Amino acid sequence: MSTHLYKTREDLLSFLQVTLLRFFQLTITLLALFFLMRAFEYIFISQIHQLPKNSLSLAVSGIYYDTVFVLIICCYGIIPFFIISYFKPGFAVLTFVIVSILAMLSNLLLIFYYSKSLVPLGVDLFGYSLKEILHTVQVSGAINVFLILTLIFFISIALVGFHFSRKIFLPKYLLYVLFIALLAVVFFCEEVVPKDKEYKTELEFYTVINKLQFLSGKVIPYLSGQEEEFVGGDYFIDDKSEGQNSFFYVDKNYPFMRLDSSQNVLGNFFNTSKELPNFVFIITESLGRSFSGEGAGDGSFTPFLDSLARQSLYWKNFLSTSGRTFAVFSSLFGSLPFGEKGFLDFGEKMPKHFSFVTYLKQLGYRTSFFHGGDVHFDNMDVYFKKQDIDFILGDKNFGSGFKKMPAKSEGFSWGYGDKELFQRSMQILTSEKNVPRLDIYLTLSMHDPFLVEGQELYKNKVRQQLQSFPLTVQQKAEYEKYFDMYATVMYTDDAIKEFFAAYSKRADFQNTIFIITGDHRMPEIPLTTKLDRFHVPFLIYSPLLKRRETIASVSTHFDVLPSLVAFLRENYKIETPKYVSWLGSGLDTASYFRNTHSLPLMRNKNELLDYLDQNYLLADKKVFEVFDNLVTSKLNDDVVQNKLQNNFNEFKSRNKSMIQTKKLLPDSVLQFVAKRKK
């Protein structure tokens, strides 16, 4: 192995100058590649999605942050580059080129990921198994010819650029200026990295940020185990302030164990039958309030659900508890805390808890879960088996005679469409005994890649729907980018309509309570507010209803279980447990806008960043005031912020304790058996 020995001061200075020149020639080439990627990202994303009106200027300012990010990377690499160059200059250059191409390819893949849902990849990467990630990528068609050609193009450009980088002329003084700039960027990197609070919307921030920088900024603290120091507060503890629900906790060994204080707010809306009512939950994939219901921000594309809402108890300011599907079951049927990555992520080690499924089973209900896809995704089947559910339908046992949803060219499909799901379930229901039932549906069609049977038919329905909107030519062109998404919305709305038509012919229809909601809002259509991703429709329809009502007060999935249990307790004289571990306090049925709840919201797995308390939202350590239709406005109020942060920290502390102990309720409480009072 040859080495360079610099015997004189002049030789050493010459080595330093030559090496510094070569390093900055490579650095400038890498910068040029990132600038080219920025241009590609803007053109590519703008063809798929409707970006902010100032997106071009945001993309241009993003070049500044690309520069900062590249300089940060290069600053950490300059010392290794010099050390390797001292022994093997060629190998140092080769190492720089390989690392640069890997960084470039990573950023390109992250741009393609971002193009799917306008949400950059963060620590939610660690919330899914490799099998789940590969399945999602395959179904979405993310790996395609265009992606491969793009990667090949940028690799070729990179190789050519680095090959000719020696021709870049840099005066000696400029080398020193660049070196000083390199050091300055590292020392002041916190000040020059973009912060979301500086932008009006998340979409603006996501347009500016370098996607690789965003991922590394999330992943490095997560992998290094950096945790917040939780300062205890008075989260829900016997707070008697007016209009605020309060919890009374009873045992420090069980951080969420409390007295049940839920009220029967639903009872007066219903006629009570002699027989126990059926419950049908339709959890609709990606159904957001922004495109469903009267006054929807993007206009409504759910004509049947809108007509059903006019005959129902309808909450227009309702929230899911997460920005993905993983939390919907534990929230709706258990009102449970999140744990680290969602309660279902505990898998077989899920803490024992009270569940609406097991509660109804004790009363003689037949319980079923119907889904057209992989029921093991997110441990859905594990969760329901823990509740001793009677039957689970998924893609593996769907049966013959049904066709899966259309697949992209790669041939992968999520599973069976919503019409097939409801049709198959009706076959199953018809074949079973006439006993009280709990039937839970999770639809699938409103999911990337947004392909359904009769795609063109539903695109035409979207066009017809748009004719009733007062839109300019430009606005109609903007809607064109999301025709596939809106078409699947109208398809699912049709599927639910057909399901109701079939179910209404059943003898037990008159004694059935239907609950319809979204698991979260579709992220592929741009979000407009901090609460938009959680804002979903929620309605309760039943022939047992005495009257309909549109409700403007805020409630969440956490609040459904407490209200249903209280309803059964009072209207059907069924015993309920004294102690519970619910996060929810019950549905609020006030017709005017207000929020009496205090609760956390989990955007993605591993991302617990949002906390709602009365008319205030804490998001990314910033405070927003919340108004009707869940419009948010940034608020500078240290007193409010400290209160919300204190309460949020208290929840995190309890949640962390639950993760460590896996305790929610003692066995003595869990031995409770539901039965009707004599």
N, C-alpha and C positions, 0 to 999 in steps of 0.2 A: 504494500500500500504506500503510495507516494504522499508526501506531506510538503507543505510550504514552510520554509524556515526564513523568517525575516530578521536578518542580522543587524540591519541598520534602521534608524528611525524613519529614514526616507522610504525604505521598502515597506514598512508597516503602514505609513500614511498612504502610500500608493495603493496598498491592498484595501485599506478602509475606503478610500475614495472610489476605487473600481467596483468594490462590492456594493457600496452605497448606491452608485449609479445603476448597477444591474438590478438592485432591489427595487428602486423606484421606477425603472423602466417596466418591470413586471407589475408593480403596483398600479401604474397608470393604465396598463393594458387591462388589468382586472377591473379598474374603475370604468373603463370604456365598455367592458362586457356587462357590468351592472347597469350602466346607462342604457345600453341596448335592450336589456331585459325590462327595464322600466318602460321604455317605449312599447315593447311588445305587450307588456301587461296592460297598459292603458288601452291599446287598440283591441286586444283580445277581450278584455273584460267589458269594454264599452259596446262590443258587438253582441254580447250575451245579456247584459244587465243594464238597467237604467241607473246611471251614476249621478251623483250630485251635479247641479248646473255648473259648479266651479271645479269640476273634476279635472279638467286640463291643467288649471293652475295648481291644483293639489298634486297632480302627478309631477309637474315641474318642480314644485318645492320638495317632492319626494326624492328628487335627484340629490338634493343637499343631504338628506338623511342617508341615502345610499352611500354617498361619499364618506360621511362620518362612520358608517358601519364598516365599510371596507378599510378605512384607516385604522379603526379599532382592531380589526382582525390582523392587519399587517403589523401593527405595533407589537402585538403579542408574538408575532412570528419573526420579527427582525433579529432578535438575539439568536434564536436557533439557526436562522439563515446565515448569520455571520459565522457561527461556530462550525456549521457544516461546510461553508465555503472555504474556511481556513484549510480544511483537509481535502474536500472534494467539491470544487465550485460547480461542476456540472450536475452533481447529485443534488446540490442545494437548489439549483434552478428547477430540476425535475420535480423535486418535492413541492416547491412553490406552485408549479403548474398543476400537479395532481390535486393538491389541496384546493386550489382555486377552482378547478373544474368540478370537483365534488361539491364545493360551496355553491357554485353556479347551478349545477343540476338540482341540488336540494331546493334552491330558491325557485327554480322553474317548476318543480313538482308541487311546491307549496302554492305557487300562483295557480296552477291547475286545480288544486284542491279548493282554493279560495273561490275559483270561478263557479264551483258547484252551488255554493250556498251563501256567498258573500260574508263568510265568517272564517277568519284565518285559523289555522291549526295551532292549538296551544297544548296545555297539559292534559286536555281530554284525550290526547294520543294514548295516554297510559290508562285510560278508563276502559279500554276494550282489549280483548284477546287478539292474538295475531290472526286466528281463524275468522273472527268477526270483522276485522279490518279488511282482510283479503276478500271476504264475501261481499262487503259493502263496495269495495273498489270494483270487483267484477260486475256486480249488478248495475252499478251506476255508469258503466262503460267508460270509466276514467282512463283506462289503458286502451288507447286507440291509435290509429295510424297517424292522426294529426299530432298527438303527443310524441310519438316515437320520432316522427320527422322533425319536430321542433327540437327535441333533444339532440338529434344528429346534427341539425343545422348549427346549434349553438356550440356543440363540441368542435365542429369543423372550424367555425369562426374563432374559437378560443385557441385552437392549435395553430392556426395561421397567425393570429394576433401575437401570441407568445413567441412564435418563430421569428417574426419580424420586429419584435420589441427592441432588439439591439439598435435599431436604426433611430430610436427616439433620442433626440438631442436634448440634453439637460445641462445648462451652464453650472459651474461649480457652486455659485452662490445660491442657485435654486435648490440644489441638493440639501444645503443647510436649512433653507426655508422650509422645505418639505419635512425634514427631520424634526425641526422644532414644532411644526404643525402636527406631526404624528404624536409627539409627546403631549402636546396640549390637548388633543382630542381625548386621550386616555384620562388625563387628570380632570377634565371637565366633561366627561362623557355623560354624566347624569343630567347635565344642563342642556346638552345638545341632542339628546334622544327625544323624539316626539312623545307627548303625553296626551291621552285622550281627552283630558279636561280642557285642552286648548281648542277643541273642535266642537261644533254644534251638535253633530250626530256621530254615532259609531261609524257609519258608512264613510264619512269624511276622514275620520282617523284611519280606518282600514285602507282607504285609497292612498294615503300618504305613507303609511308605515311599510318598511321593507319586511316581507313575509318571513324571511329567515331570521331577521333580527327580532321580530315579534315572537317566533317560536323559541329562540334561544333565551330571550328575556323571561319566558315563562318556565322553560324546562330546567334551566340551570338552578334557579332557587329551589325548584321542586326536588330535583335529584340530590341537591346538597343538603336537603332536610331543613332548610330555613323555615321556621314556624313563627307565627305571631305569638307574642306574649299576651295571653288573655287576661284582661282585668275584669273581675267580677262586677256584675251590675245587679239590677233588680228585675230581670227579665220575667215578666208575667207573675211575679211573686206578690200575691195579695194586694195588687194595685187597685185601689178603689176609686180612681179618678173617673169622672163622669164620662159615660160613653165608651169606656175602655174595658174590654173583657179582662178578667183576672183569673189566674190559676193559683191554687194553693198546693205547693209541693209538700210531701209528707215524709220522704226518706232519702237521705243523702246517698245511700248505697244504690238507689235506683233514681238516676238524675232526672228522669221525665215522669216519674210516678206522682200522680196528683189525684185529688178528689174530682169526680165528674160533676161539672156544674152546667152541663148543656141543657138548654131549654127547648121545649117542643114548639119551635117556630113554624113548623109545617102543618101541624095538626088542624088548625082552623081552615086550611085550604081544602081539606079532603073530607069526603064522605067515608065513613068507616064501614067496611064490609064484615060479614061474619067470618069469612074465610081469610086467612093470611094472604096478603097481596103478592103477586109475582113482582120481581124486580128485573128489569132489562137495562143493562148499561151498554151504551154504544160509545166507545172511546174512538174518536175519529182522528186518524193520523194527520197531523199538521193542520188541523182546522183552526184557523186564526180568525179573530173578531174583525180584523181589518178588511176581510173580503166575505164576511157572512153576517147577515142581520141588518136590521134597519139602522141607517146612519153609518154603515161601514165606511171606513176611510177610503178604501179603494173601490167602493161600490160592491154590492152583494152579488155573489155567484151561486147562492144556495136558495133558489126559489121555494123548494119544498120545506126546508128547515125554517125558512122565514115564515111560511104559512103555518107551520106547526108551532112556532114560537108565539104566534098570535092566539093560540089556544092553550098556552102553557104558563107555568111560572118561569119567567125568562130573566136571567141575570145578564145585563149588558156590560157590566164592569167586573168580569170574573177573571181569575188568574189561575193558570197552571202553576205548579210549584217548581218546575224546571224547564229548561229550554230544549230538552230532549225527552224521549219516551221513557227512559230508565226509571223515573220517579213516579210515574202516574199511578201505578197499581198500589205501591206502598202508601201513597198519599191518599188516594180515594178509599181504599179498603182497610187501611190501618192507621191513617193520619200519623205516619211514622217519621222520625228524624232521618237524615240522609246518610249518616255514617261518613266515610271518606269519599266514596265514589258512587253513592246511591245505595239505598238499603238492600236492594237485590244483589249488590256486589258481594255481600257476605256469603252468598251461596248456601251451602249446606250448614254453615255456621251462623245463619240468621238468628238473632236473639228472639226468644219466645215472646209472643205479643198477642194482643187481642185483635181479631180480624172479623170483618163483616161476613166473610165467607164461612168461617167456622161457627160464628154466631148463628147464622141462618141454618147451617147444617144441623145444629143442636135442636132447631125447631122443626126439623123434618123436611127441609128444602132439598131439592135436587139441584146441584150446583155444577155449572159448566163454563168453560172458557173456549171461545171460538176465535181462531186467527187463521189467516190464509198463508202465513209464512212460517219461518223457523221459530218454533215456540221456545227454543233454548237460548235464542238471542237475548242478551241482557238477563239471563237466568229467569225468564218469565215462568217457564215450566217448573223450575225449582221452587219458586215462590208459591205458586198455586198448589203444588204437591205438599208443601209445608202446611197449607191450609186444609189438607185432606179433601181437595176438590174431587168431585165425582168423575168428571170427564173433561179432557182437553183435546181440542181439534187443532191440528196443525198441518203443514204441507206434507208431512210424512204419512199421515193416516187419513188424508182427505177423501180418499176413495176414487173410483173411476167415474168417467162420464163428465169430467170437468176439465177445462183447459186453463193452464196458467196464464198469467198476464204476459203481453208481448215482451220480448226481450230485445235488447240491442244486438248489434251484429255479433257480439262476442257470445251470445247464446245464453246468458245468465238472466234469471228472473227471480224477483223476491218471492214469488209464490202465486197464489190464487187471488184474483181480483175481488172487489167488494161485492159485486153481484153474485159471483160464484159462492162467496163466503155465506151470504144470507140465504141463498137457495139451498146450499148443503145443510145449513143449520136447521132450516125449516123441515127438511127431510128427517133429521135426527129428532127434533122436537115432536113431530107427528108420531114417531114410532115409540115414544116413551110414555110412561104412566102419567095420569093427570094428578100431579101433586104440586104443591107450591114450588116455584122455581126461582133460582138466581142464575141468569144468563149474562155473561160478560163477553162483549165483542171488542176486538181491536182491529180496525180496518187497516188497509195496507196500500191502496192504490195511489193515495196522495203522497207519493214518495218518489224521489229521484230513481229512475230516469223519467218518470211521469209519462208512462205509456199505458194506455188502456184499450180494450176492445172498442171499436167504433170511435177511434181518435178524431177522425175528420168530422164525424157527426157532432161531437161535443165541442170541437173548435168552432163549428158553425153556430152552435148554441151560444158560445162566448161572443161571437160577432153580433148575434141578435141581441144579446144582453147589453152589449156596449152601445147599441143604438138608442137605448133608453137613458144613457148617461150623457150629460151635457159636456161633451169633450171637444177640444180643439183637434185639428188634424195632427199636430205634434203629439198631443196626449194619446191619441189613438195609436200612433206609431210606437209610443212607449209601451202600451199594453201588448203590442205584437210580440215583444220579447218574452212575454210570460204566458203565451197562449197555451202551451202544453200544460203548465201548472194549473191555469184556470179551467182548462178542459177536464183535468182529473177531478177538480173540485165539483164541477157540474155532473160528472159521471158518478161520483160518490153520493152526491145529493140525490141523483136518480135512483141509485142502489138502495138508499135508505127509504125513499118513497115506495119502491117496490116491496121492500121488507114490511113496511107498515100496511100496505095493501094486503099482503099475505097474512100477516099476523092478526089483522082485524077480523079475519074469518074464523079465528080460533075461539072456542067456547070461553076460554079464560081471558080473552082480551079485555073485557070490561073490568077485570080485577087485576090489571097489570099497571105498574108504574114504570115509565120509561125515563131514563136519565141519559141525556146526550151532551157530550162535551168534546173538546179537542185535547189531545195530550200536550200539545204546544203549538205555537204558531209556525207556519212554514217559513224557514229562514231564507229560502231561495228568492223570495220576493222581498225587496229591500225593507229593512226595519226603519221606522221613523222616530220611535221614542225608546227610552230606556226600559219601558215595560211592554213594548210591542211583542217581544218574543214570548211573553207569558200570557198575553191577552187573548183569551179563548171564549167562545160562546158556552153557555151552560143553561140547559133548560130541563124542566121536569114536566113531562106530559103524562096524563092518565085520564081515562074515562071516569075515574073516581074524583077528579077535581071538581070543586064547587064553583070556582071562578078562576079566571086567568089574572096574571099580574106581570107587569114589566118592572123589574127591580133595578134601581140605580146604585144601591150600596155595594161595596166591595166584599167579595168572598173568594175563597180559593178551594182547591181540591182537598186541602187539609180539613175543611169545615164540613164536608159532605157526611162522613161517617158519624160524627157526633149528632148531627141533626136527624139522620135516619134512625139511629138507635133511640134517641129521645122520642121520635115519632112513634116507633113501635112500642115503646114503654107506655106512653100515654094513650094512644089511640087503640092499641091492641092488648094492653095490659100484660106486657111481657117484661119479665125481670131483666134488669141491666146491672152491670158491675158497678160497685161503689168507687173503685180505684181504676184509673186508666193511665195511659202514657201518650195520649193524643196531643199533637201540636195544635190542632184546630180547636176552636171554641164553638163552632156551629155556624150555619148559614145566617147571614143578615138579610132580613126581608124588607128593610126600609125602602120605600119607593124613591127617596131622594138620595143624592150622592153623599156618602160618608164612608169612612173605613174605621171599624172598631177593632181591627185585628193587628197583631204584631207577629211577624213571621219572617223566616229566612226564605230565600229563593235560590236555587242552584242552577246556574246557566248551563253548564256542561259538567260531565263527570270531572271531579277534582277542582271545580271552580265554584266556590262558595263566596260570592262577591256582592250579593244584593240582600238588602233587608228592608222590609216595609213596615212602617209603624205609623198608624193613623194616616194623616194626609201627607206623609213624608216618605221618601225613598232614599236609602243610602246605597249608592252604586259606585264601585271603584273608589270608595272613600270620599265621594262627593255627594252632596245633598240636593234632592230635587223635591219640589212641591208637586203634589199629585192632584189633578182636577178631574172633573167628570169626563167620561170617555177615556180615562187613564192617560190624559195628556200630562206631560211633565215639563216643569220649568226649573232651571237651575237656581238654587237658593244659596246665598252666602250668609249662614247663620251658625256661628260656632256653638251656641247653646244647643240648638237642635242636633247638630252634627255629633256633638259629644254624647248626647243622650242616646241617639241611635247607635253609635259605635259601641257605647257601653252595653246596651242591650244585645247587640249583635255578638259581642265578645262573650256575653253570658251564655248565649245559645251555643256558641262554638265550644265553650268550656264544658257544657253539659254533653254536647255531641261527642267531644273527645273522650270524656269519661265513659260514655256508652260504648264507643269503639273499643276502648281498652278492656272494659269489664264484660261487654256483651250482655248487659242486664237492662231490661226495661220494666219487667214486673216479676214479683216473686211467685213461686209455684202456688202458694196459698191463694193468690188472686187469680191466677190462670186456671185454677180448678173450677172457677165459676161455670155453671151450666145454665144456659138460657131456657126458660120455660114460661108458659102463659100462667098468669095468676088465676086462681079459681074464683 
